[in-house]
Amino acid sequence: MGGELRKDTTAEPDWLQRIDVGAAAGRLAGVIRATPLVDFDALDPRVHLRLKLECLQETGSFKARGAWNQLSQLAPGARERGVVAASSGNHGKALAWAAQRARVPATIVMPGDAYPNKIQACRDFGAEVVLAKDRMHAEVLVAERVAGGQTLVHPYDSERTIAGAGTVGLEIAREWPAAEVVLVPVGGGGLISGITIALRKQFGRAVQVFGVEPQGAPDLSLALEHARPVTLERVTTKVQGLCPPSAGVLNTAICGQHLDGVWTLPDEPIFEAQRELVLRGGWTVEPAGAAGVAAVLARALPERLLQGRDRTDPLRVVAVVSGGNPDPAQLAAISARG
């Protein structure tokens, strides 16, 4: 597990004031689900663990929140020209769903190695799917379509996407105001940026928020270390959904100001946490969604957080289970192993 790489930046404006998560919650009311927060045995008496099950969200991930917050604010001309995004799966599926609901044309550019079920899911919601050679090529194809008049709906580096994702944090604050630590899977940083903004507005620094990302794609760790996004030279993780080319510019600025840290884990404990959630919890969870849980089950929480804690006074931890769209073959292999 990597260190808590965090470097404060002096970003203007203050994102706590600029990004209105409460307004986003109003737009999402009656459209997305308020997902459950449930107890899960951490196998450690020092930890009281609850899971925020965004795997049960519309389209199977938290991405529906940011997608609808974006589509609900499109100007009439932009609605006619349509929207476009690059995605390995969950954002594309969510944007296709939101676009179908809003009656807006959508194009999803996906890397060729995306899970086939996620490619089909975008098509099932009526989106045009364009397959790129890889993630970098996908960004080039998206830029071409934006130049042609389509509106980019970025999966993480956008104020409206971040505000929508932040409604997860509002729900956590409402459902368990006694929470002390919140663990969030990290790819580009949109979810953790929004959750951090929401929790800082509610509780200040009383709640600590940490990101968890694969060692083979340390996007946010590197961004905070260098105080700017860094494009990865190599991506070695097998955890799809947590390996964009780099963290977002806005996400780096927000997390540099307000996040408590980012931890990295090898792939193995992330896949093992997914297995536990599937077999012990009975939920359909993709590997990326299990990263926060993995930090607890792998006993990777820093000892300073657990000092003095026991069964009578455990550390109150929320782990966000961000997505539930695994590759069917990979999920079947888990069930076969038992």
Secondary structure, DSSP 8 states (H G I E B T S, - for coil): -----------SS-HHHHS-HHHHHHHHTTTS----EEEE--S-TTEEEEEEEGGGSGGGBTHHHHHHHHHTT--HHHHHH-EEEE-SSHHHHHHHHHHHHHT--EEEEEETTS-HHHHHHHHHTT-EEEEESSHHHHHHHHHHHHHTT-EE--SSSSHHHHHHHHHHHHHHHHH-TT--EEEEE-SSSHHHHHHHHHHHHHHGGGSEEEEEEETT--HHHHHHHHTS----S------TTS--SS--HHHHHHHHHH--EEEEE-HHHHHHHHHHIIIII-----GGGGHHHHHHHTT-S-HHHHTT-BTTB-EEEEEEE-B----HHHHHHHHHH-
